[in-house]
Amino acid sequence: EKAVARCVDCSAQLCAFHTETHPRSRATYKHKVDMLSGDAAFATTKEPTALCPIHPAHDLRSFCTQCNTLLCRQCEATHPAEHNQQLLSIGDASARAKAAVNKMLGTGTEDGESQLDVAFEEVVQAIQSLHTQTEEVSAEVKEYFDGLVAGLRKRETQVLDDLDQLRTKNILPLEARRSRFGALISASSNAKRCV
């Protein structure tokens, strides 16, 4: 619908219906509504402007270059006074940002590449370097742990061999005693039968 009025406090563009209801709303009953006339009336309701996240009833209207902050008029009132020389209108800040982006995209090096292309290539090279370093470190870690496992397996074999030798060394005398005791028991049983 055609905008026929504008709220002075929240900058809302209002159609005929909302021109009547805006002052009746609990949230906006104190807002002042100005009627638009002639060329000032919009053919369609204008999209809302960016509103301050801290003071949602106010449009963002300036940008502090010192602290990189968008401000509404309420924010400006509480913003540090020493930053006032650093305030730009939204339009000026937007123009500066566009110029900086255009410069970055359009300024070429000797071989015609833009700074963005150079930055992109640097990121690609950094990724490739990271992959290469990761592969090298992975190979070193694998080699280290393969050596560690081989050393542990060698030690396991030595310990098992030592254990087997110890068992053999201790079992042979015990086997000999068992044989002697078995022979004595047999001899004793035979002697008892003879008696």
C-alpha positions as CSV (number, residue, x, y, z in Angstrom):
1,E,0.0,0.0,0.0
2,K,0.9,3.6,-0.5
3,A,2.7,5.2,2.5
4,V,0.9,8.3,3.6
5,A,2.7,9.1,6.8
6,R,6.0,8.6,8.6
7,C,6.6,8.1,12.3
8,V,9.1,10.8,13.5
9,D,10.3,8.5,16.4
10,C,10.8,5.1,14.7
11,S,11.0,6.2,11.1
12,A,8.3,3.7,10.1
13,Q,6.5,4.5,6.8
14,L,2.8,4.1,7.4
15,C,-0.1,3.3,5.1
16,A,-3.5,4.8,5.9
17,F,-4.6,2.0,8.2
18,H,-1.3,2.0,10.2
19,T,-1.4,5.8,10.4
20,E,-4.5,5.5,12.5
21,T,-3.3,2.4,14.6
22,H,0.3,3.4,15.2
23,P,-0.5,6.1,17.9
24,R,-2.9,3.6,19.6
25,S,-0.4,0.9,20.1
26,R,0.9,0.4,23.6
27,A,4.5,0.4,22.3
28,T,4.1,3.5,20.0
29,Y,1.4,5.6,21.6
30,K,3.8,8.5,22.3
31,H,5.2,8.5,18.8
32,K,4.6,11.5,16.6
33,V,3.3,10.8,13.1
34,D,3.8,13.3,10.2
35,M,1.6,13.1,7.1
36,L,3.4,12.9,3.8
37,S,2.1,15.1,1.0
38,G,2.6,15.1,-2.8
39,D,6.0,13.9,-3.9
40,A,6.9,12.9,-0.4
41,A,4.4,10.0,-0.4
42,F,5.9,6.8,-1.6
43,A,4.2,4.5,-4.1
44,T,4.8,1.5,-1.9
45,T,5.7,1.4,1.8
46,K,9.5,1.8,2.1
47,E,11.5,-1.1,3.5
48,P,12.4,-0.4,7.1
49,T,15.8,1.1,7.7
50,A,18.4,-0.5,10.0
51,L,17.3,-0.1,13.6
52,C,19.6,0.1,16.6
53,P,19.8,-3.2,18.4
54,I,20.0,-1.3,21.7
55,H,17.4,1.3,21.0
56,P,15.1,-0.4,18.5
57,A,12.9,2.6,18.1
58,H,15.8,4.6,16.5
59,D,17.4,4.3,13.1
60,L,21.2,3.8,12.9
61,R,22.5,7.1,11.6
62,S,26.3,7.3,12.2
63,F,29.4,5.1,12.4
64,C,32.3,5.6,14.8
65,T,35.5,4.9,12.9
66,Q,37.5,4.6,16.2
67,C,35.5,1.8,17.7
68,N,33.8,0.4,14.5
69,T,30.3,0.8,15.9
70,L,27.0,1.8,14.3
71,L,25.1,4.4,16.4
72,C,21.6,5.8,16.6
73,R,21.0,9.3,18.1
74,Q,20.5,7.8,21.6
75,C,23.8,5.9,21.3
76,E,25.5,9.1,20.1
77,A,24.4,10.9,23.2
78,T,26.2,8.3,25.4
79,H,29.1,7.7,23.1
80,P,32.5,8.9,24.4
81,A,33.0,12.6,23.5
82,E,36.6,12.0,22.4
83,H,35.2,9.8,19.6
84,N,32.9,12.6,18.2
85,Q,35.6,13.6,15.7
86,Q,35.5,10.0,14.4
87,L,31.8,9.9,13.6
88,L,30.6,9.6,10.0
89,S,27.1,9.5,8.6
90,I,26.0,6.1,7.5
91,G,26.2,7.3,3.9
92,D,29.8,8.5,4.2
93,A,30.8,5.3,6.0
94,S,29.1,3.2,3.3
95,A,30.9,5.2,0.6
96,R,34.3,4.7,2.3
97,A,33.7,1.0,2.7
98,K,32.6,0.6,-0.9
99,A,35.7,2.6,-2.1
100,A,38.0,0.4,0.1
101,V,36.5,-2.8,-1.4
102,N,36.7,-1.5,-4.9
103,K,40.3,-0.5,-4.4
104,M,41.1,-3.9,-3.0
105,L,39.3,-5.7,-5.9
106,G,40.6,-3.4,-8.6
107,T,44.2,-2.6,-7.6
108,G,46.5,-5.0,-9.4
109,T,50.1,-6.1,-8.9
110,E,52.7,-6.0,-11.6
111,D,51.2,-9.1,-13.3
112,G,47.6,-7.8,-13.2
113,E,46.4,-9.9,-10.2
114,S,44.1,-8.1,-7.8
115,Q,45.0,-8.1,-4.1
116,L,42.0,-10.4,-3.5
117,D,43.5,-12.9,-6.0
118,V,46.9,-12.7,-4.3
119,A,45.3,-13.2,-0.9
120,F,43.3,-16.2,-2.2
121,E,46.5,-17.7,-3.6
122,E,48.3,-17.2,-0.2
123,V,45.4,-19.0,1.5
124,V,45.6,-21.9,-1.0
125,Q,49.4,-22.1,-0.5
126,A,49.0,-22.0,3.3
127,I,46.5,-24.9,3.1
128,Q,48.8,-26.9,0.9
129,S,51.7,-26.2,3.3
130,L,49.6,-27.3,6.2
131,H,48.7,-30.6,4.4
132,T,52.4,-31.2,3.6
133,Q,53.5,-30.5,7.2
134,T,50.7,-32.8,8.5
135,E,51.8,-35.6,6.3
136,E,55.4,-35.2,7.3
137,V,54.6,-35.2,11.0
138,S,52.2,-38.2,10.6
139,A,55.1,-40.1,8.9
140,E,57.5,-39.2,11.7
141,V,55.0,-40.3,14.4
142,K,54.3,-43.5,12.6
143,E,58.0,-44.3,12.2
144,Y,58.6,-43.5,15.9
145,F,55.7,-45.7,17.1
146,D,56.7,-48.5,14.6
147,G,60.2,-48.5,16.2
148,L,58.7,-48.4,19.7
149,V,56.4,-51.4,18.9
150,A,59.3,-53.3,17.3
151,G,61.4,-52.6,20.4
152,L,58.6,-53.8,22.7
153,R,58.1,-57.0,20.6
154,K,61.9,-57.7,20.8
155,R,61.8,-57.2,24.6
156,E,58.7,-59.4,24.8
157,T,60.6,-62.2,23.0
158,Q,63.6,-61.8,25.3
159,V,61.5,-61.9,28.4
160,L,59.6,-65.0,27.2
161,D,62.9,-66.7,26.3
162,D,64.3,-65.8,29.7
163,L,61.2,-67.2,31.4
164,D,61.4,-70.4,29.4
165,Q,65.0,-70.8,30.3
166,L,64.2,-70.2,34.0
167,R,61.4,-72.7,33.9
168,T,63.6,-75.3,32.2
169,K,66.4,-74.6,34.7
170,N,64.1,-75.0,37.7
171,I,61.9,-77.9,36.3
172,L,64.8,-80.2,35.5
173,P,66.0,-80.6,39.1
174,L,62.4,-80.9,40.3
175,E,61.7,-83.6,37.6
176,A,64.8,-85.4,38.8
177,R,63.6,-85.3,42.5
178,R,60.2,-86.5,41.5
179,S,61.7,-89.4,39.7
180,R,63.8,-90.2,42.7
181,F,60.8,-89.9,45.1
182,G,58.8,-92.0,42.7
183,A,61.5,-94.7,42.7
184,L,61.8,-94.6,46.5
185,I,58.0,-94.9,46.9
186,S,58.0,-97.9,44.5
187,A,60.9,-99.5,46.3
188,S,59.2,-98.9,49.7
189,S,55.9,-100.4,48.4
190,N,57.8,-103.4,47.1
191,A,59.7,-103.8,50.3
192,K,56.5,-103.8,52.4
193,R,55.0,-106.5,50.2
194,C,58.0,-108.7,50.7
195,V,57.9,-108.4,54.4
